[in-house]
């Protein structure tokens, strides 16, 4: 087997190792899996395309659910495009399986013949919907991040245990873990190819503060203090997204945890919001973060996240060792080692956004459950901890968030109406709880 073929096979070796037979499912290798989507915005509809690309005729989209009727109409246009691209037989979502409103997810999950759920709502809804999906016995693809606060993280770890008992597959949208170049790179790192790791760095610097809807606000309800406005524009509200550090930078932090195989001991950071970002129309989140994660024994991760218009783009994970440096970049690469034993992954490797769905489909069809929810919860907790360090300006023990924090950001009641926007956190004034 040549080097390129060996690397491509790493997607299976690293992300889809065989697991015990799934006792609770009757799906066979010749079956067509039926899929429903909960959350019909950009990432969810892109996930439909990614899944059908991975499926090679083994999947049919049969149901859709969203809070808002207009999102179902957008979804129907995407379904038409996918039917044209992948074949009409892959889409069958009649009006009777199009669900709208606060209970739309319950109606979809009540369909007995759905095998897999794509969950792509705003992150704050994850525990509510994922618990219901697990209770219903559905396999799940769930977008990142796992949640927005420590209370939700603890609940999701409980849900992960329940999914194990039910032999369910849960594949999260931390797609770097499914990229063959990343799989091979982390293997080389953990095999000692760059020597002892002395330092790590993580970057997600982006030139746009707001990326939904082409950078334009949804104004079906024009009042920023209305819950509808905040859910439609969830990316710019802390309670709905977890802030951009949690929502986006979780990808990079996930690689740091994966590579090092351990969690930090202490955390501190700085952050803020650019002065010219309009309030309250553009939400209450920060626009930049810099976090120091102290792993002990002199090992640190320097983490940087920025979303500010017209600034430079830079996305990278880096491990600095005694024998070399490992640099990782998903979009455009490279995945490479610079040092005593230089190495670089090939460019023509499978697309990670497709690979994660291929792993999910094969896990379900082969009755080999693979539950990776905990990995995403742990990476999300790292991001939540860094966020809170920046909000507060304090240095504290890393395990405080998981073990002691009572921070809960979700609304007390799910209904439309006023949802007052809190003050933007002020370091030195904001209290961690």
C-alpha positions, 0 to 999 in steps of 0.5 A: 500500500503506498503512502497516499492510500495508507493515509486515506485508510487512516480515516477508518482506522482512526475514526471508525474502529470496530465496536461491539455489535449493536443489539438494539437495531435491526438495520442491515448492510443492504438497508436504506437509512432514513434521516430526519433533520432538526434545524434547517439553517445553513449548517444543517442544510449543508450537512444534508448535502454532505451526508448524501455525498457520503451515503452513495445511495444508502440514505434517504432524507424523509423529515424536517423540523424547525422552529420557523415555517420559512426555514422549512421553505428554504429547506425544500429548495435545498432538498430539490437541489440535492434530488437533482444532484444525487437522485430523486430517490434520496429525498422524500419529505412530504408536507406530512413530515414537515414540522414547525414550532417549539414541538417540531423536534418531538413530532419528528422524533415520534416517527418510528422509521427514522434511523438517524437525526441530523441535529443542527439547531443553535447550540443552546438547544443541544441537551433538550433535543439530544436527550429526546433523540436518545430517548427515542432510540435515534442515531445522531449527527450533532453539530458543534459545539456541544452546549453553551454552559457547564450545566448543559455539559454535565447533562450531555455527559449523562446523555452520553452514558444513556446513549451507550446503554442504548447502543447508539452512534453519536457522531459530532461535527468536530470534523478534523477528527475524521480527516485522514491527514489529521488522524495520521498527524496526531498518530505521529505526534503521539508516537513521539515524532516531534519529541516531547511537546513543549508548547501548543498554539491554537488560532481561529482568526476570522475577517467577519464578525457575523457570518449567518445569512451572508453577514446580514441580520434576520429581521423578521422581528426587528426588536433585538430584545425579542427571543425570535430575533435572538434565535434567528441571529443566534450566532451573535448572542452569548446565551444561544451560541456560547460566544464565538470562542465556544461556537467556532474555536472549539474545533482548534481546542479539540485538536489540542485535547486530542493531541495531548491526551490530557486537560489543563490545570489552570486557565486565564485570559483576556478578551473584549469587543471592538468598540464600533460593533453596534449594540444591541443589534449585533448581540452581546458577544465578544469579538476577540479572545486570548487564553492561556491554558496551563497544563502543568510542568511548563506546558501551555496552550496559547489560544487566540480567537478573533472575529472582526471585520476586515481583519486577517484570516488565520486558522491553525493548530501547532505543537512545538516539540524537542525534535520538531514542530507539527502544524495543522490546518484543515482548509488548504493545509498543510498537515506537516512536521518540520524538524528532524523527521519532516513529513507532510500529508498529501493534498488530495485526501477525503473531505472531512465534512463528508467523512464524518457522515460516512463514518456515521452511516457505516457505523449504523449499517454495520451495527457497530455503535460509535459514541463520540459525544463525550469528546465534543463535550470535553472540547466544548468545556475547554472553550467554555472555561477559556471564555469565562476566564476572558469574561472575568479576567480571573485565573482559576482551576480548570476543573471548576467549570465541570465540577462546581459551576452553576452557570446556566445561560438558557431561558427559563421558559421556551416561548416567544416574547421579551428576553432582555440582553444582559450587559456585555461582560466586563473583566474584573467586574464579571463574576464566574459562578 
